[in-house]
Each structure stands twice: as C-alpha cells, then as structure tokens.
Amino acid sequence: MNIIVVGGGIAGLSTAWSLVKAEHSVTLVEQGPIPNPLAASGDHHRIIRRAYGKATGYGRLITEAYEAWDEMWTDLGENHLDPRGFLCISREEGDEAEIYREGLEAGGYPFQLFQPEQAVEIWPFLEAGTFRYAYFSTEGGALHCRKIAAGLAKWLRANGANVYENSKVVSVGDERGSVGLEDGSEIAGDRVVVTAGAWVLKLFPELGGTLKTYRTALAYVEPPADLRAAWEAAPVILDVGGKTDGYMIPPSGGAGMKFGSGLHKVPTSDADWNRDPVAGEGEAIRNLFSPPIARIEEYRVTEVVTCAYTFTKDERFFATEKGKALVVSACSGHGYKFGAAVGRRVAAAIGDDDVDGLKRWLRAEV
C-alpha cells in the first residue's frame, strides 16, 4: 500500500520505519524540521523505565519496548539508549514513588531499596531527613531523542521512503487517503496514519472530548561543581516523591541535566500557544525539587524549553479510525519509551487490518 504518515515525532518515524520494513510505500510529512524541537519527542532525552502503577499494565509492555528498540538499533547501526537505571524517592505515604514501587513488586520486577542514610551516602545530592526511602532499578535509563529522530530520518530516506520536512498538513481527506498541505498541494495515498501529537486537534477538532492539550516547560540546569561527578554517574530520577510529580535526567548523550514537573503543566486549546519561556520559569521549575534535592538554589538554570502534550483522562494511549485515516496518540508524556513498539504495532495493524487489537495494546489490555 501507499501510506502517508503525518507527523515526524517518535510515533510517526517509528511507524514509517516499520511500514517500510513491511514493504509498503511510505511518505512521511512533518510540519517542521526532523528532529523538531517543538515536538513532544523533539527534546534531547526522555526516560525509559519499568515502573508503573500495578493496575496499569504498562510495566509489562516495557519488555516489548526494549525488544523494539533493540531492533531499531540494529537497523540504525547505533544504540541511542543510556541504560543507567532509574531512582525513585518517596517522601509521603501513597505518593507516586510508592505507587511505582508497589507496581514493581506486583510484577516481580527487580529493584533495590535504600534507607535515607544509605541513599544520601550513594547520591550526595539528596537532602538527608527529607524522604522516607529510595529505590533503584536497572531497568531504565535515558533515550536520546534527537539522535534517534535524525537516525530514523536518514534510514527512511536510504530505504526508499519519501520524507518531507517543513511541510505542514492542514487537512486529512480521510475518505480518500490523502492529505492537504499548507501550500495548497495534496498528497494522495491508500491510507493515512496521523501521529501529530499535540497538533492532532487542529486536524480533528472533534477529538477534543477525548484528548486534552497541555503546555509545560523543562529546565536545563548546571549542578554545583562539587556534585557534577555524582550527577554524571547517577541514574535518571523518575520521581522525587511528594506532590511534585517531578523527574530529573542527569547529563546524558551530550545533553545537559534536565528537570521536569507535572505541577508545571497548564491546559491550552492550542499546541502553539505560549511556546516561548517566560522570565523566571526555569527557576520556578527548579525550585519544585527542594526537597529532596539539597542546595537547590545552587543549580544554575541554563535553558528552558517548552513542550505540548495531549492527555486522555486515564492517561492511556489512544487510537481511532476516521475513514481511511488511523489516528494514533501515545499521549501524556510517558509515550516516548514505547515509541519503537508503537510503530511496530501500528504497522502490523495496517497490515492485518486489526485496529481493535491495536487499541487494546495501546491501552495495555493485552
């Protein structure tokens, strides 16, 4: 089949990769450059981790995610995963870090528990007396998003796909398998796969009852000089406990250290809204991490980048058919780690016409 993929983030690139391997004719259309720094998957790095709440089902899908990434590394000839493991810190009973620990226990997945005194000795950037316990798992790390995107775009071109950058899709002819571009031209195909991230509602506004867009920002920081070595050797911090909903990625893959918090997201009706950082935004994000991070005021903010995400109410992934168009949203910010697996599953659903099976997998119901 001749298949058009709309969106050059990780879901679109991985879908195109899998479709090419299945010997389809593929055209990928991205509104910006690849990688696109405005895309949710266009930043330097994202976390992969086994930890999820015990009822979600996503923890077990990480096995397939790792298998799919390994297949991709073989094709790209490069491995863009830094497998440094992940750390969670619990500060309150029932906080997200504790929920993740319960999920690991329920799944029988390995981790090592540390009392506060032990944790501070190993990771001196933690503040003694501010948390209940910490735990470490080897099943996690950082995926280098921009290197992955650049590698996939190169691979797609080398393997016969048409890759259009800076080409904005403004309409999807879902009954005809075509897309209309901002310049007035049209690309025709047999099927369309829409993986447009937070911009999907501009193409399908009727999905606004299912998908909600949020704007957030991430702060890149320079740690204190005497803690730099500790951070460079540290695992990714999946959750700092309490109500912060915060994660931290140490320097990895040539990119700096990053702080992000769910407390910072705000709802918006437009993925392009307020994408420029505002004064003091980075410091506001950074300050959410004290406690349990000690000496937080000594972490110098070097850059602030903004992101737009879509969420479903239950934060599960979503797919729907619109005529000859298949709309896929790996939403809520935790989708990147499944990117390669999502691409394989979408391509398989196109091949065997089992979209219902795809929907169940995306919701971790299989």
C-alpha positions in Angstrom: 0.0 0.0 0.0 0.9 3.6 -0.4 0.7 5.0 3.1 1.1 8.6 4.3 2.3 9.2 7.8 1.5 12.7 9.3 4.0 13.8 12.0 7.7 13.2 12.4 7.9 12.6 16.1 8.9 9.2 17.5 5.5 7.6 16.8 5.4 8.8 13.2 9.1 8.0 12.5 8.8 4.5 14.1 5.6 3.8 12.2 7.2 4.8 8.9 10.2 2.6 9.8 8.0 -0.4 10.4 5.9 0.2 7.4 9.0 0.4 5.1 10.2 -2.9 6.6 6.8 -4.4 5.7 7.4 -3.3 2.1 4.8 -0.6 2.0 5.4 2.6 0.0 5.7 5.3 2.7 5.6 9.1 2.7 6.2 10.9 5.9 5.2 14.6 6.3 6.5 16.7 9.2 5.5 20.4 9.8 8.9 21.4 11.0 12.5 20.0 10.8 13.4 16.5 11.9 14.0 16.5 14.8 11.5 19.2 15.6 12.4 20.9 18.9 8.8 22.0 19.4 7.5 18.4 19.3 6.9 16.5 22.5 9.5 13.9 21.3 11.9 16.6 20.0 13.8 17.3 23.1 17.3 15.8 23.8 16.3 12.9 26.0 13.4 11.0 27.6 13.1 8.4 30.3 12.5 4.7 29.8 11.6 2.8 32.9 9.8 -0.3 34.1 7.9 1.4 36.9 4.1 1.9 36.6 1.2 1.5 39.0 0.4 -2.1 39.4 -3.1 -1.8 37.7 -2.0 -0.1 34.5 -0.4 -3.0 32.6 2.2 -0.7 31.0 5.0 -2.2 33.1 4.9 -5.5 31.3 4.9 -3.8 27.9 8.4 -2.4 28.6 9.7 -5.9 27.7 8.3 -5.4 24.2 9.5 -1.8 24.1 13.1 -2.9 24.8 12.9 -5.6 22.1 11.6 -3.0 19.6 14.4 -0.5 20.5 17.0 -3.3 20.0 15.6 -4.0 16.5 15.9 -0.3 15.7 19.5 0.0 17.0 20.4 -2.9 14.7 18.8 -1.1 11.7 20.3 2.3 12.5 23.7 0.8 13.3 23.8 2.9 16.5 22.4 2.4 20.0 20.9 5.6 21.4 19.9 4.3 24.9 21.9 5.2 28.0 21.0 2.3 30.4 21.9 3.9 33.6 18.8 2.7 35.5 16.3 4.8 37.5 15.8 6.0 41.0 12.6 6.9 42.9 12.4 8.8 46.2 9.3 8.5 48.4 8.5 11.4 50.7 4.9 10.7 51.7 2.8 7.6 52.2 1.0 6.8 49.0 2.9 9.2 46.8 3.7 8.3 43.2 7.1 6.9 44.0 5.4 4.5 46.4 2.8 3.6 43.8 5.6 2.8 41.3 7.3 0.6 44.0 4.1 -1.3 44.5 3.8 -1.9 40.8 7.3 -3.2 40.6 6.6 -5.6 43.5 3.3 -6.8 41.9 5.1 -7.5 38.6 8.0 -9.3 40.3 10.4 -6.8 38.8 13.8 -6.3 40.5 14.8 -3.2 42.4 17.0 -2.3 45.4 15.6 -0.4 48.4 17.7 2.1 50.3 17.1 3.8 53.7 17.7 7.5 53.7 21.2 7.4 55.2 22.3 4.8 52.6 20.8 6.8 49.7 22.5 10.1 50.8 25.8 8.4 51.0 25.5 7.0 47.5 23.8 10.0 45.9 25.1 13.1 47.8 22.8 15.5 46.0 19.9 14.2 48.1 19.0 16.1 51.3 19.1 14.0 54.5 15.9 14.0 56.6 13.6 14.9 53.7 12.4 11.5 52.4 11.3 8.1 53.7 13.3 5.8 51.4 14.7 5.5 47.9 14.9 2.6 45.5 16.9 1.8 42.3 16.2 -0.4 39.3 18.5 -1.2 36.5 15.5 -1.5 34.1 15.6 2.1 32.9 17.7 5.0 31.5 17.6 7.8 29.0 16.7 7.6 25.3 18.5 10.2 23.2 15.5 11.6 21.2 17.2 13.9 18.7 19.8 11.3 17.8 17.0 8.8 17.3 15.0 11.1 15.1 17.9 12.1 12.9 18.9 8.4 12.5 15.4 7.4 11.6 15.0 10.1 9.0 18.3 9.1 7.4 17.4 5.4 7.4 14.0 6.2 5.9 15.5 8.1 3.0 18.1 5.5 2.5 15.4 2.8 2.3 13.1 4.4 -0.2 10.7 6.5 1.9 9.7 10.0 0.9 10.4 12.3 3.9 9.1 15.8 3.7 10.2 18.3 6.3 8.8 21.8 6.9 5.6 20.7 5.2 2.5 21.4 7.2 -0.5 19.2 6.8 -3.7 21.3 7.2 -6.3 18.7 6.2 -6.8 15.0 6.0 -9.0 13.5 3.3 -9.9 10.6 5.5 -12.3 9.1 2.9 -9.7 9.3 0.1 -6.4 8.5 2.0 -5.0 12.0 1.1 -3.6 15.0 2.9 -3.7 18.6 2.0 -0.6 20.8 2.7 -0.4 24.5 3.7 0.9 25.4 0.3 -2.3 24.2 -1.4 -0.9 20.9 -2.7 -2.2 17.4 -2.0 -0.5 14.1 -1.4 -2.6 11.0 -2.3 -2.3 7.5 -0.8 -4.2 4.4 0.2 -4.1 5.0 3.9 -3.1 7.9 6.2 -1.6 7.4 9.7 -1.9 10.6 11.8 0.7 10.8 14.6 0.6 14.5 15.0 1.0 14.7 18.8 -0.5 17.8 20.4 -1.3 19.2 16.9 -3.8 16.4 16.2 -6.8 18.5 17.4 -6.0 21.0 14.6 -6.7 18.3 12.1 -9.5 16.5 14.1 -11.1 19.1 16.4 -13.9 16.6 17.2 -11.4 14.6 19.3 -11.3 17.4 21.8 -13.7 15.5 24.1 -11.1 12.7 24.3 -7.8 14.4 24.1 -6.7 17.4 26.1 -3.7 19.6 25.3 -1.3 20.9 27.9 1.6 23.3 27.7 4.6 22.7 30.0 8.2 23.6 30.3 11.5 21.9 31.2 14.5 23.4 32.9 18.1 22.5 31.9 20.5 23.2 34.8 24.1 23.2 35.7 24.7 21.4 39.1 27.1 22.7 41.7 30.7 21.9 40.7 31.3 19.5 43.6 28.2 17.5 42.7 28.8 17.3 39.0 30.6 13.9 39.1 27.9 12.4 41.3 25.2 13.5 38.8 27.1 12.3 35.8 27.2 8.8 37.4 23.6 9.0 38.7 20.6 7.1 37.4 17.7 9.0 36.0 15.4 10.2 38.8 11.9 9.0 37.8 10.1 10.6 40.8 11.2 12.8 43.6 8.1 11.9 45.7 5.6 14.1 47.5 3.3 16.1 45.3 6.0 17.4 42.9 5.4 14.9 40.1 9.0 15.6 39.2 11.7 13.8 37.3 15.3 14.6 36.6 17.6 13.4 33.8 21.4 13.7 34.5 23.8 14.8 31.7 23.5 12.1 29.0 24.2 11.8 25.4 25.9 15.1 25.2 22.9 17.0 26.6 22.7 18.8 29.9 20.8 18.0 33.1 17.0 18.4 32.9 14.2 19.0 35.5 10.5 18.5 34.7 7.4 18.5 36.8 3.8 17.7 36.2 2.8 20.5 38.5 4.0 23.0 35.9 1.6 21.9 33.1 -1.3 24.2 32.1 -4.3 23.4 29.8 -4.5 25.0 26.4 -6.6 24.8 23.3 -3.6 25.3 21.0 -0.4 23.4 20.8 1.4 26.5 19.5 0.2 28.7 22.4 2.9 30.4 24.6 5.8 28.4 23.4 8.4 31.0 24.4 9.6 30.6 28.0 8.7 33.4 30.4 11.0 35.1 32.9 11.8 33.1 35.9 10.1 29.9 34.6 13.2 27.8 34.8 13.8 28.8 38.4 10.2 28.1 39.3 10.5 24.5 37.9 13.9 24.0 39.6 12.6 25.1 43.0 9.9 22.4 43.0 12.6 19.8 43.6 13.6 21.0 47.1 13.1 18.8 48.9 14.5 16.1 48.4 17.3 17.8 46.3 19.8 19.6 48.6 21.2 23.1 47.8 18.7 23.7 45.0 19.5 27.4 44.7 23.0 26.4 43.6 21.7 24.7 40.4 22.0 27.3 37.7 19.3 27.3 35.0 21.0 27.3 31.6 18.0 26.8 29.3 14.2 26.5 29.4 12.3 24.6 26.6 8.6 24.3 26.3 6.5 21.2 25.3 2.9 20.5 24.3 1.3 17.1 25.2 -2.1 15.5 24.7 -3.7 13.6 27.6 -6.6 11.3 27.8 -8.5 11.3 31.1 -7.0 8.0 32.2 -3.5 8.7 30.6 -3.7 5.6 28.4 -2.8 5.7 24.7 -5.4 6.2 22.1 -6.3 5.3 18.5 -9.3 5.8 16.3 -10.2 5.3 12.7 -11.6 8.2 10.5 -12.4 6.6 7.2 -9.0 5.7 5.6 -7.2 7.6 8.3 -5.9 6.0 11.5 -5.2 8.5 14.3 -2.8 7.4 17.0 -1.9 9.3 20.1 0.7 7.9 22.5 -0.1 10.6 25.0 0.6 12.1 28.5 4.3 12.4 28.1 5.1 8.8 29.0 4.7 7.6 25.5 8.2 8.1 24.2 9.6 4.9 25.8 7.2 2.9 23.8 7.9 4.7 20.5 9.6 1.9 18.6 7.0 -0.7 19.8 4.1 1.7 18.9 5.5 2.0 15.4 5.7 -1.8 15.0 2.2 -2.3 16.4 0.6 0.4 14.1 2.3 -1.1 11.1 1.1 -4.5 12.0 -2.5 -3.2 12.4 -2.3 -1.6 9.0 -1.1 -4.9 7.5 -3.6 -7.2 9.1 -6.5 -4.7 9.5 -6.7 -5.4 13.2 -7.2 -1.9 14.6 -9.2 -3.2 17.5 -6.2 -5.3 18.6 -4.0 -2.2 18.3 -6.4 -0.2 20.5 -6.2 -3.0 23.2 -2.4 -3.0 23.1 -2.2 0.8 23.3 -4.4 0.6 26.4 -2.2 -2.2 27.8 -5.2 -4.5 27.9 -3.4 -7.4 26.2 
